[in-house]
Amino acid sequence: MPLKSKKFSGVSLLTSAIAIVATAHTQLNRRTRQIKRLVFDEGPGALTDKIRTKLSDAIRPKTFMWHVFPSDVLQADLSKPQHQTIPVRNDGQPIELNWIVGPAGPGSGGHTTIFRTLKYLQAAGYRNRVYFYDPYGGDGKYYQDLARSHYGLTCEIQDIRHGMKDAHGVIATCWPTAYAAFNASCSGKRFYFIQDYEPYFYPVGTNSALAETTYRMGFHGITAGRWLSEKLTREFGMDTDWFPFGCDTTRYRFDANSQRSGIAFYARAGTPRRAVEIGLLALELFSKRQPEIELHLFGQPMGSLPFKFTNHGLVSPDKLNQIYNRSFAGLSLSLTNVSLVPHEMLACGCIPVVNEADHNRIVLDNAYVRYAALLPHALAETLEAIVTMPNFGSAAQRAADSVKSTSWDTAGAAVDTAIRNAIAADAARSRSRRTFPISISL
C-alpha cells in the first residue's frame, strides 16, 4: 500500500507539472501575440504605456482612497442634526464667514471661483476666515502660502483640525467639507457653495453615496448656475440660490487683428465628466476633413494621438487668451454642470461647440454657442460648419460682444444677496420663536 501511494503521488505531481507548463506556454504565446499586435498597430509607445499602467496598478495601495475623514462620516448622524445658532449682528458689524476649503493647487478652476467670490465679499465688508480641510495629509503651510501668493488671499487661514471660531455663516465648498460643516460645534448658518453635482464625479459606490448625502444635510445651497439650483431643490428639497457664471473680460478679450487658423479643445483626460475621449474621436474625424486646420489641445499634457496637434498642456490665462484668438472654434464638452471655458471662448470670438444637454443650455443661455449631439460625427460636422462659415470675422465680433457685460461682480453680488437674505430670514425666525403672544381675556 505505501508503494502504491507513492506511485500515485508521483503521477499526480507529474500531471500538475505538465499542466503548469502547458498553461505557461499558452500564456507566453498569448502575451507574445498581444505585444506584436500592439506594437504593429499602435507603435512601441503603446507598449510602453501598457507596461507603465500595469506597474502603477501593481504598486498602487489596495486600500480605499478616502476623500473625507472617516471620523467625520461616523460623527454625522443626519437623524440628529445640531441646532445652529446665528450670533446677533449689531449695526455696522460685518458678517463673519468661515469657509471650509479643500487643498488648493495652482490653476484650479473651482478654487479660483471660491476665492474670487470670497474676495468680492471681503471688499463688500465681510470678514472671512478660511479653514483648510485636507484628509490627504498634505503640508498645511504650503497650501496657506499658495492661497496668498497665487490666489491673493489676505484673510485669516487656519487648519480646520484646530477648530473654527463662531461666525454668522459657515460655508462648505465641496462634499467632504460638508461633513465638517455639519459636525462643527461653532455657531453660524450652514451654507453650501456648490459648483457641480459631485456624485457624478465617481462610479456608483461609496464616494457617490457620501457626496449625495451632503445634499440632505439641511444647508442653504448657493449654486453655480440655475440648472444645479433647480436640480437640488427638485430632488433633495434644498433651499437654494444661484449665481450666474462670470467671465474675466479684462483677461479674455477679442483681438480683431489675430489670424485664426485652428480649433481649441479643453482636454483633461483626468476629468471623466468632460468626455475627452469622445472629443478626441471628433477631432480625429475633423482632421481628416480639414487637414489644414491646426488643433490646439490644452488642460493637461497629452500622449501620442492619431492626428497632428499642438500639445499646450496646462496653460496660463494669458496663453489661453492667445489660443482662443487663434481659433475659429473651441470644443468644450461637459456631462454635468458646464465649465467656465465656453464663456472665455466667447469673449475671444472663439465659437464654443458644446454637447447638447439641458445643463449646458440653461447655464450658458447664449445664442452664439453651437450645440451638437455627443457623438464624434456630429461634433466634427459642427466644427467644420464653423471653420467654413462665410464672414466669420463679424460672427466672432458678435460672439465676443455677447459676453461683454458678463462680470464676476454680478456673480459676487448674487452671492452677497443670497447670504444676507438667508441670515436675515433665520434671524427673523429665531426672534419669532422667542416671542410669545399675550392672550387677553375680557
N, C-alpha and C positions, 0 to 999 in steps of 0.2 A: 504493500500500500504506500509506503513512503516514497518508493522509487516511482510509482505511477504518478504521485502528486508532484514530484519534481519535474517529471516529463511534461505533465500538463502545464505547470508553471512556466517552463521554458518555451513551450509553444505559444502560450499567451503573451509572453514578453516579446517574442519574435513577431507575432501578429501586430502587437501595438507599435513596435518599431517600424514595421513596414507601413502601417497606416500613417504614422507621423511623417515618414519620408515622403509618402505619396502626397500628403496634404501640403508639405513644404514645397514640393515640386510644383504642385498646382498653383500655389500662391506666388511662387517665384515667376512662373510663366505669366500669371495674370498681371503682376506688377511690371514685368518687362514689357508686355504688350501695352500696358497703360502708359508707361513712360515714353515709349516710342510714339504712340499716338499723340500724346500731349505735346511732345517736342515738335513733331511733324506738323500738327495742326496749329499750334499757338506759339511755338518757339521756345528756346531754352528758358526765357524769363518766366514762362508759365510754370515750368518745373520748379524753378527756384521759389516762386510764390507758394506752390503747393507744399514744398518741404518746410518753408518758414511757418506756414499755417499749422501744419502738423506739430512742429516743435513748440509753437506757442500754446497749442491746445494741451500738449503733454506737460508743460511746466506751469500752466495756469492753476492756481489753487482750486481744489474741488469743493471748497466751502461756498456758502451762499454769500453773494455780494450785497451787503446791507447799505441802502441809501438813506436810512434813518437809524437812529439809535434804537435797538430793540427795546431798551428800557422805556423809551418814550411810547412805543406801541403798547407795551404791557400796562403802562400807567393810564393810558387814555381809555377810560370807561365811558362811552358815549351815553350810557343809560343814567349816568350821574354827572352831568356837566357842572362845572364850577360856576357859581354865581359871581359874575364880574361886575365890580363897581366902577364908576367913572368919577374921578375927582372933580369937585366943583371948580369951575373956572371963574376967577374974579375978572372984573372989567380990565381989559388991557393985557391980561395974562396970555402968553402964547399957548397954542395947542402943542402938547408934547406927544411925540410918536416914537414908539420902539419898533424898528424894522428888523425882522429876523431874516437873514440872508445867507444863502449857501456860499461856499468859497467862490470867489470871482476871479476867473482868469482874464487876461487881456483880450479885448476884442469880442467879448461875449455880448451878443445882441440883447439877451434877456436882462443881464446886469446893467447894460447901458440904459435901457428903458427904466429900470428901477431907480438907478441913481440919478438919471435926468429928472425924473418925477420928484425924487427927494429934494434935489437942489432947487427945483421950482418952488416947492412948498416952503423950503427954508427961506427963499427970497420973499415969500409971501408972509413971513413972520412966524412960521412953525419952528419948534425946537425938536430936532431929530437926534435919535441915537440908533446906531447900527450894532446889531448883535450877530456875529458870525456863528453859523451852525454848521459844523464840519464833522460828520461821522467817519470820514476817511482818514482822520489823524494827520492832517496837513499842518504846516507851520503857520500859526496864527499871525505872527508878526509879519511874515511875507505878505499875507492877504491884506493886512491892515495897511502896510506900506503901498501895496499895489492900488488899493482903493483910493488912497490920497494922491499918488503920483500919476496914475493912469486915468482914474475916473474923477479926480478933482474933489473928493470929499473933504470937508473941513469939520464935520460934526464929530461927536464922541463915537468911538468904535471900541467894542468890547467882545469878549468871548461869552457866549450865552451860558456856558457851563458855570460861570461865576454868578449867575442870576441876573434878573432885569429889574430896573427901577420902575416904580409906579409911573403910569402915563395915562393920557386921555385915550390913546389908541395903541393897540398892538397889531402889527401888520405882518402876517405870514406872506411869503413871496414865492413859495414852491411847496409841493405837497409834504416833503419831510419836515419843513419848518412849521407846517400847520399843527403837527403833533406837539411841538414845543410850545406853540402859542396856546393850544388847548390846555396843556398841563400847567402852564406857568401860574404862579400864585400872585403875580403883580396885578395891579388894577389896570383898567383900560378896556374899552370896547374892542372886540376882536374883528379885525378886517382881514381880507384875503385878496391880495393883489395877484390876479390870475391872468397869465398871458397866453395860456394854451390849455387844452384838455389833456392833462398829463397821463390819465390811464392809457391813452393811445400811444404813449411812448414805449410801452412794453407789450410782449405777448401776454395773453390772458394767463394770469398767475398771481403770485404773492404781491409783486410790486404794483400791478394794475389794480388789484383789490385794495391795497393800502392807500393808493392815490385816490381812488374813488371814494373811499370812506371819508376823506377830509371834506368833501362837499356836503357831508351830513353833520358837520360839527357846529352848525348854527352861526357861522361867521357871516359878516356882511361882505359880499363879493364886489370887487371893483375890477372889471374885466377889460382886456384889450379888444375893443370892438363889440358890436352889437350881437353878432352870432353867438359868441360864448356866453354873454349875459342871458340871452333868451334860452339857450340850451340848459344852463344851470338852474334857472328859475323853473323851467318846464319839467325837468327830470328829477330835480332834487328839492324843489321848493325854496331855493336860496333867495334871500333878498339881495338884489344886485343893482349896481350902477355900472355904466361903461364909459370909457373914454375913446375918442376917435384916434386912429393912427396918425401920428405926426410925420413930418419929413423935414430934415435939416436942409432947407433950400439955400442956405449960405455955403454949404459944402457940396451938395449935389445940385448942379446948375447946368443949364443948356448952353452949349458952345456952338454958335451958328457957323463958326469957321472950321469946325472939326470935320475931317474927311472920314465918312463912315464906310466901313468895309467888312464888318463882321457881325457875329452873333455872340452874345454873352450867356453863360449858363452858370447858375448858382448850384455848384455840385459838391455837396457834403455827404459822402457815402456813409459816414458815421451817424447820420441823422435819417433813419429809415422813413420818417414821415414826409421827407422831401422827395421821395420817389426818384432818386438819382439814376437808378438802373434803367428805368423807362425813358428818362431824359436822354441818356447816352445812346439808347437804341434809336430814338428820334433823330439825334444828331448824326448817327451813322447813315441813316436814310437821307437826311438833308445834305450831307457832304457829297453824296453820290449825285444828287440832283443839281447842287450848286457848288461845285468843287472850288470855285474861285473865291468863295466867301470864307473869311477867317473865322475860326471858332475859338472863343476865349472862355476857358474854364477857371473858376475861382471858388474859394471856400476851403479847400484843402489840397495838398499835393496829390496828383493822380498818377497812377502807373500807366503802362502802355495800353493804348486803345486802338481799335481797327480803323482809325481815321486820323488825319493830321489836325493838331490843335496846339494852342499856346497854353501852357500849364502855369497859371499865375499863382496857384496855391492860396494861402491866407494873405490878403492884401489890406493895405491901409485904406481909409475912406477916400483920401486924395487920389490914390491909384485907381480905386474903383470908379471914381468920377471920370477918369480918363478912359477907362474901358467902356463905360456906358456911352460916352460921347463918340467912341469909335464904332459903336454897334448900331445896326438898324433895329434889332430886336433883342430881347432877353428872355430866356426860358426860366421860369420860376414856378416850380411845382410844389403843391402842399396838399397833404391828405387830411390835415386838420387845420387849426387856425392859421391864416396866411401870415407870411413873414413881412418884414419891413421892405424887402427887396423891390417889389413892384412899384411902390411909391418913389423909391430912389431912382429906379429906371426911368419912370415917367418924368421926373424932374430934369433929367438929362436928355429928354427927347428920344429915349430908347423905348420902343413899344414892348410892353410885357406880354408874353404868351403864358397863360395860366390855365391849369386844368379846370374844366367845368365842374363846379360844385357850389352849393349854397354858401358854405362857409367862406368861400373866396369872393363870390359876387356881393354878398351882404356887406362884408367889411370893406372891400375896395370901392365899390359903388362909383366906378369911373368909366366913362364912355370910350376911353382910348385903350383900355385893356382888351386884349383879344383872348377869347376862351376857346378851348378845344377839348375834345374827349381825351381821357388819359390813356391814349394809345399811340404808339410810335408813328404810325402813318398820319393820323390826324394832327399831331403836333408838328410833324415835319411839313405837312401841307400848309399849315397856318404860318409857320416861319417863312416858307417860300413865298406865300402871298404878300408878306410884308416887304421882303427884300426886292420884290419885283413891282412894288407899288409905284404908280406914277406920282410925281410931285411929293416925294417922301419928305422933303425939307419942310414944307408947310405943315404936313401932318405931325412931324416931330415938334415943331414950334407950338402947335395947338396942344399937344400932349403935355409939354412942359408947362404951358400956361395953366393947364387944368389943375395943377397942384401948387401953384404959387402961393395960395392962401392957406395951404396945409401946414400948420405950425405945431410944434411941440408945446408951445404956450397954451394953445387951445386944449390940448390933451391934459396939461397940468392943471388948467383952470377947472376942467371937468372933475378931476380927482379931488381938488380942493373943495369944490361944492359938495361932492358926494360925502367926504369925510365930515365936513362941518354939519351938513344936514343930518347925517346918521347919529353923530354925537349929540346934537341938539334934541333929536327925537327921543333918544334914550334918556337924556336928562329930563325931558318933559314927562316921560312915562314914570320915571323914578319919583318925580315930585308928586304926580297924581296918586301914586301908591301910598305916599306919606300923608296925603290929605284925606281926612275922613269927613263926610258930610254930616252936618248937625241937624238932627230931627227936632222940630219944634211942635209940641202938642198944644192945641188950643182948647 
